Amino acid sequence: MATVTHHTAPTQFVEADGVRYAYRRLGPEGGVPLVMLQHFTGTLDNWDPALVDALAAEREVVLVNYAGVGSSTGTPAVTVAQSAQQMISFTAALGLEHIDLLGFSLGGFVAQDMALVRPRLIRRLILAGTGPKGAPGMHGWRKDIETHARAEVPTGDDLLHIFFAHTDTSRAKGMEFLGRLMARTQDRDAPSSLTARDAQYDAVLEWGIPDHGALQRLTGIQSPTLILQGDDDLMIPTKASHLMAGLIPDARIRIYPDAAHASLFQYPAEAAKDINDFLA
């Protein structure tokens, strides 16, 4: 039997609370699955295939679209808390009693909320290119990042500007990522709508409203946590990752050099090894 990969995993659907969630599963069954939550406006096909396949070589991986995003039906959430409740409903619909959870960017916001409101659901937590609620520098993005992130028809140049450091070496890795991103040709996911984009940016802004007290929420995360970040994230300040590492009781941090927001796409083999080692 041929191995199922990111390029060939079929899109499946499950209904929960009136929403038909689009998801894909790949990798060996058994054990605790790794559920992966996507970035702002990202869909099933915005994950780096090199990262997903390297993770799925050692464990079951579940990719999912938020409500109202890509091929999922329903109304897009306008707060992180809403998205967290929706993703909890999704895991229940799949019958998942225990999961490992990876959240990238906006997905990292959602993952933090899930870890706080359903601590028994999550065995281990990975937070990549993300930051805590209410932290300094989290209330929206600088103008150039917002312009590229909110483009009506995103291009490769938009992704390069947001995701990778503005150096020749990082951008070269970014071009390799763009080539991998478009390699799946069959059953590609639907792109995000402008409605989903605007709802998700509302959620980003609400999460980032300065609130020193909200930082204490991190001390309630019980899951062992791995934090991944680039050394110069232009979208979510790298210092926010250090802040999370200091406040989450059982956290470790890995900073990748010459990297920005999508360090796990710039270094997919290294990130997959770090994640697999952490989850082993």
C-alpha positions in Angstrom: 0.0 0.0 0.0 1.3 3.4 -1.0 2.3 5.7 1.9 -0.2 8.6 2.4 1.6 11.9 2.3 0.6 15.6 2.5 0.1 15.5 -1.2 -2.2 12.5 -1.2 -4.1 12.5 2.1 -7.8 12.8 1.2 -9.8 15.7 2.6 -12.4 14.4 5.0 -15.3 16.0 6.8 -16.9 15.7 10.2 -19.8 17.6 11.7 -19.9 19.2 15.1 -22.4 21.8 16.4 -23.7 22.4 12.9 -20.2 23.0 11.3 -18.8 20.6 8.7 -15.0 20.7 9.4 -12.6 19.8 6.7 -9.6 17.8 7.9 -6.9 15.4 6.8 -5.2 12.6 8.7 -1.9 10.9 7.8 0.8 8.9 9.5 0.7 5.7 11.6 -2.5 5.2 13.7 -2.2 4.5 17.4 -0.8 6.6 20.1 -1.6 10.2 20.7 -2.3 12.1 17.5 -0.8 15.5 16.8 -3.5 18.1 15.9 -2.1 21.1 14.0 -3.8 24.5 14.1 -3.1 26.9 11.2 -2.0 30.5 10.9 -4.1 33.6 9.9 -6.2 32.8 6.8 -4.3 29.5 6.4 -6.0 26.3 5.1 -5.1 22.7 4.8 -2.8 23.4 1.9 -0.8 26.2 3.6 1.2 23.8 5.7 4.7 23.0 4.5 4.5 19.4 3.1 8.1 18.8 4.2 7.2 19.5 7.8 4.0 17.6 7.8 5.5 14.5 6.1 8.5 14.5 8.5 6.1 14.6 11.5 3.8 12.0 10.0 6.7 9.6 9.5 6.6 9.0 13.3 3.1 9.8 14.5 -0.5 10.4 13.3 -1.0 14.0 12.2 -4.4 15.7 12.0 -4.8 18.9 10.0 -8.0 20.9 10.2 -9.6 24.1 9.0 -11.3 26.4 11.4 -15.1 27.0 11.0 -15.8 29.1 7.9 -12.2 28.8 6.6 -11.3 27.0 3.4 -13.6 24.0 2.9 -15.0 24.1 6.4 -18.6 25.4 6.7 -19.9 27.7 9.4 -19.3 31.2 10.5 -15.6 32.3 11.1 -14.9 33.0 14.8 -14.2 36.6 15.7 -12.4 35.8 19.0 -9.7 33.3 19.9 -11.9 31.9 22.6 -14.6 31.0 20.0 -12.1 29.3 17.8 -10.8 27.3 20.8 -14.3 26.1 21.6 -14.8 25.1 18.0 -11.6 23.1 17.8 -12.5 21.3 21.1 -15.8 20.4 19.5 -13.9 19.1 16.4 -11.7 16.9 18.5 -14.7 15.5 20.3 -16.5 14.8 17.0 -13.4 12.7 15.9 -13.5 10.9 19.3 -10.1 12.1 20.3 -9.8 11.9 24.1 -6.1 12.9 24.3 -4.1 14.9 21.7 -0.8 16.6 21.3 -1.4 20.1 19.9 0.7 22.3 17.6 -0.5 25.9 17.0 1.3 28.2 14.6 0.8 31.9 14.8 -3.0 32.5 15.3 -3.1 28.7 15.8 -0.8 29.3 18.8 -3.3 31.7 20.3 -6.1 29.1 19.9 -3.8 26.3 21.3 -3.1 28.3 24.4 -6.8 28.8 25.1 -7.5 25.1 24.5 -4.7 24.1 26.9 -6.3 26.4 29.6 -10.0 25.3 29.2 -9.4 21.6 28.4 -6.2 20.7 30.2 -7.0 17.0 30.3 -7.4 16.9 26.5 -3.8 18.0 25.7 -0.8 15.9 26.6 1.9 18.1 25.1 1.8 21.5 23.5 3.9 23.2 20.7 3.6 26.9 20.2 5.3 28.2 17.0 5.6 31.8 15.9 3.1 33.0 18.4 2.6 35.0 21.5 0.5 35.4 24.7 -2.7 37.3 25.2 -2.3 40.9 26.2 1.5 41.0 25.8 3.4 44.2 24.7 3.7 44.4 20.9 0.8 42.1 20.2 -2.0 44.5 19.4 -2.1 44.2 15.6 0.8 44.2 13.2 3.1 46.9 11.8 1.8 48.5 8.7 3.8 46.6 6.0 3.1 43.2 7.6 -0.7 44.0 7.9 -0.7 45.1 4.2 0.8 41.9 3.0 -1.1 39.7 5.4 -4.5 41.2 4.5 -3.9 41.2 0.7 -7.2 40.3 -1.1 -5.3 37.9 -3.4 -2.2 36.8 -1.5 0.9 36.2 -3.6 4.2 34.4 -3.0 5.8 37.8 -2.4 3.3 38.5 0.4 4.3 35.3 2.1 8.0 35.9 1.7 7.6 39.3 3.3 5.6 38.1 6.2 7.1 34.6 6.9 10.9 35.0 6.2 13.7 37.2 7.3 14.6 40.0 4.9 18.0 38.5 4.1 19.1 36.7 1.0 19.6 33.4 2.8 16.2 33.4 4.5 14.4 34.4 1.3 16.2 31.7 -0.6 14.7 29.2 1.9 11.4 30.9 1.4 11.5 30.3 -2.3 12.1 26.6 -1.7 9.1 26.6 0.7 6.9 28.3 -2.0 7.8 25.5 -4.4 6.8 22.8 -1.9 3.6 24.7 -1.1 2.1 24.3 -4.6 3.2 20.7 -5.2 -0.1 19.2 -4.3 -2.2 19.2 -7.5 -5.3 17.1 -6.6 -8.1 17.9 -4.2 -6.6 21.2 -3.1 -8.4 23.1 -0.4 -10.5 26.2 -1.1 -8.8 29.5 -0.3 -9.9 31.6 2.6 -12.6 34.2 2.0 -12.3 37.9 2.8 -15.0 37.3 5.4 -12.8 34.8 7.2 -9.8 37.1 6.9 -11.6 40.0 8.5 -13.1 37.8 11.3 -9.7 36.4 12.1 -8.1 39.8 12.2 -10.7 40.9 14.7 -9.7 37.9 16.8 -6.0 38.8 16.4 -6.7 42.4 17.6 -8.8 41.4 20.5 -6.2 38.9 21.7 -3.5 41.6 21.5 -5.2 44.3 23.5 -2.6 45.3 26.1 -3.5 43.5 29.4 -0.7 42.8 31.8 -3.0 40.6 34.0 -3.8 38.3 31.1 -0.2 37.2 31.0 -0.8 35.3 34.3 -3.0 32.9 32.3 0.1 31.3 31.1 0.9 30.0 34.5 -2.2 27.9 34.3 -0.9 25.8 31.3 -0.3 22.4 32.7 1.0 20.6 29.5 4.8 20.4 28.9 5.3 23.0 26.2 7.8 23.5 23.3 8.1 27.0 22.0 9.6 27.5 18.4 10.4 30.9 17.0 12.7 32.7 14.6 15.2 35.1 15.9 13.6 38.1 14.2 9.9 37.6 13.8 8.4 40.7 12.1 4.8 39.7 12.8 4.8 38.6 16.4 7.8 39.8 18.3 10.3 37.2 19.2 10.5 38.6 22.7 6.9 37.3 23.2 8.2 33.8 22.9 10.7 34.4 25.6 7.9 35.8 27.7 5.9 32.6 27.3 8.9 30.5 28.1 9.3 32.3 31.3 5.7 32.1 32.4 4.5 28.6 31.3 5.6 26.3 34.2 7.1 23.5 32.1 8.3 25.2 28.9 11.4 25.0 26.8 12.3 27.3 23.8 14.1 26.8 20.5 15.1 29.9 18.5 16.1 29.4 14.9 18.8 31.7 13.4 18.3 34.1 10.4 14.5 33.3 10.6 11.3 35.2 11.0 7.7 34.2 11.5 7.7 30.9 9.7 10.8 29.4 11.1 9.3 26.0 11.1 8.8 26.3 7.3 12.3 27.7 6.8 13.8 24.7 8.7 11.2 22.0 8.3 13.6 19.0 8.9 15.0 20.6 12.0 11.6 21.7 13.3 10.2 18.3 12.7 13.1 16.6 14.6 12.7 19.0 17.5 8.9 18.4 17.6 9.2 14.6 17.3 11.9 14.4 20.0 9.7 16.5 22.3 6.7 14.3 21.7 8.5 11.0 22.0 
